[in-house]
């Protein structure tokens, strides 16, 4: 266990899940896991600049500790395509980042019963949080991301944290959307997510993680919970 997670686990609060998304390089994936990430995300959306093929994902997973969770991010593709990618790569979880319905989530869970299922919602207004209720019975976790009219994620845009303050779902949830080492402390002072998800906030360019920024993130988290 890393020093960061030892610190997080030593507090009265449940362990924070820390997901770094958009991993494309084996060396960076391994380094980020060693720093204290509990989850790594891989973009399985072909039009994304962070897209990783099944072969790339397999190469990265070869050198990761067994304890880390590995999440494939999909958007608006078939249940069959997701199933095939999970079986080809050995991913432990699936994140749905498109317009997938609760029924779609239910069908996916039926064929991947041992795979964590995360549904991402891009929060445009408080109405999105009402819509989230439709998914509670079909998923393991929610991920709340910033809304962008053209892009599904990794935009660097920040969520309006104020509208999330009353949000208390019965399932675990991740905060995403424009998080950086510089603002994560402020976010966690206002909200109590079960996990956080960062991508562009710890990058030099799309898919190229800045390990100095990742290290800074974990130092901020250690200080925050100590």
SVG drawing of the C-alpha trace seen along z (x, -y; Angstrom):
<svg xmlns="http://www.w3.org/2000/svg" viewBox="-35 -27 43 40">
<polyline fill="none" stroke="black" stroke-width="0.4" points="0.0,0.0 1.3,-3.5 2.0,-6.1 -0.9,-8.1 -3.4,-5.4 -2.1,-4.6 -2.8,-8.2 -6.3,-8.1 -7.1,-4.8 -6.0,-6.1 -8.7,-8.7 -12.3,-8.2 -13.5,-8.6 -13.7,-5.6 -10.7,-5.2 -10.8,-7.6 -10.7,-6.0 -8.3,-7.8 -8.7,-7.3 -6.3,-8.6 -7.9,-8.4 -6.6,-8.4 -3.5,-6.2 -1.7,-5.4 1.9,-4.5 3.1,-1.5 5.8,-3.4 3.3,-6.1 0.7,-3.6 3.2,-1.8 4.5,-5.0 1.1,-6.4 0.0,-3.1 3.1,-3.2 2.3,-6.7 -1.0,-5.7 -3.7,-5.6 -6.3,-2.9 -7.8,-2.9 -6.4,-3.6 -8.8,-4.5 -8.3,-3.6 -10.2,-5.4 -11.8,-2.9 -13.5,-5.6 -11.8,-5.6 -12.3,-9.3 -10.6,-10.3 -7.0,-11.6 -6.4,-9.4 -7.7,-6.2 -5.9,-3.0 -6.3,0.2 -6.9,3.6 -3.2,4.4 -2.0,1.2 -4.2,1.8 -2.8,5.4 0.8,4.2 0.1,1.6 -1.7,4.1 1.2,6.6 3.3,4.5 0.6,3.2 0.0,4.6 -2.9,6.9 -4.5,4.7 -5.2,1.8 -8.5,1.6 -8.5,1.0 -11.4,-0.7 -12.3,-0.9 -14.2,-4.0 -16.8,-3.5 -19.4,-5.7 -22.4,-4.7 -21.1,-1.3 -22.8,2.1 -22.9,4.4 -21.1,7.0 -18.2,4.6 -17.7,3.8 -17.8,7.5 -15.2,8.3 -12.8,5.6 -13.1,6.6 -12.4,10.2 -9.5,9.3 -7.8,7.0 -8.7,8.2 -10.1,4.9 -11.8,5.0 -14.4,2.3 -16.4,0.5 -17.3,-3.2 -20.1,-4.2 -19.6,-7.8 -22.2,-8.2 -26.0,-8.2 -26.5,-4.7 -29.9,-4.0 -30.6,-2.2 -31.8,0.7 -28.4,0.8 -26.7,0.8 -28.8,3.7 -28.1,5.8 -24.3,5.1 -24.4,6.2 -26.1,9.4 -23.2,10.5 -20.4,9.0 -21.7,9.7 -18.2,9.6 -17.1,6.3 -17.6,3.0 -20.0,0.8 -19.7,-3.0 -22.1,-5.3 -20.9,-8.8 -23.3,-11.7 -22.4,-15.1 -24.0,-17.5 -25.7,-20.4 -28.1,-21.4 -29.7,-20.0 -32.1,-18.0 -29.2,-15.7 -29.0,-14.7 -32.7,-13.8 -32.0,-11.7 -29.2,-9.9 -31.9,-8.2 -32.9,-6.0 -29.5,-4.3 -29.1,-3.5 -30.4,0.1 -28.3,1.0 -24.8,-0.2 -22.1,-0.1 -21.0,-3.7 -21.8,-7.1 -19.3,-9.5 -20.3,-13.1 -18.4,-15.1 -18.7,-18.6 -21.0,-19.1 -19.6,-20.1 -21.8,-20.3 -19.3,-18.6 -17.0,-16.6 -17.8,-13.6 -14.9,-14.1 -11.4,-15.2 -12.3,-18.8 -10.7,-20.4 -14.0,-22.2 -15.0,-22.3 -18.3,-21.2 -20.4,-23.6 -19.8,-22.2 -22.6,-24.2 -25.3,-22.2 -23.7,-18.9 -23.8,-19.8 -27.3,-18.2 -26.4,-15.1 -26.3,-12.0 -26.9,-8.9 -27.3,-5.4 -24.4,-4.2 -20.8,-5.4 -19.9,-8.3 -16.9,-9.9 -16.2,-13.6 -14.7,-14.5 -14.6,-17.5 -11.7,-20.0 -10.0,-18.6 -6.3,-19.6 -3.8,-19.4 -4.5,-23.1 -8.2,-22.8 -8.7,-19.3 -8.4,-20.6 -11.2,-23.2 -13.4,-20.5 -13.0,-18.1 -13.8,-20.9 -17.2,-21.4 -18.1,-17.8 -17.6,-14.3 -17.3,-12.0 -16.3,-8.4 -13.7,-8.9 -12.1,-11.4 -11.2,-11.2 -8.6,-13.2 -7.3,-13.2 -6.4,-16.5 -5.6,-18.1 -2.5,-15.9 -1.3,-16.0 1.2,-17.7 -0.9,-16.8 -3.7,-14.4 -2.7,-11.0 0.7,-12.1 0.6,-12.3 2.7,-14.8 4.2,-12.7 5.2,-15.8 1.5,-16.9 0.4,-13.4 2.9,-13.5 1.6,-16.9 -1.9,-15.6 -1.0,-12.8 0.9,-15.2 -2.2,-17.5 -4.4,-14.5 -2.0,-13.3 -1.9,-16.8 -5.7,-17.2 -6.4,-14.0 -3.6,-14.1"/>
</svg>
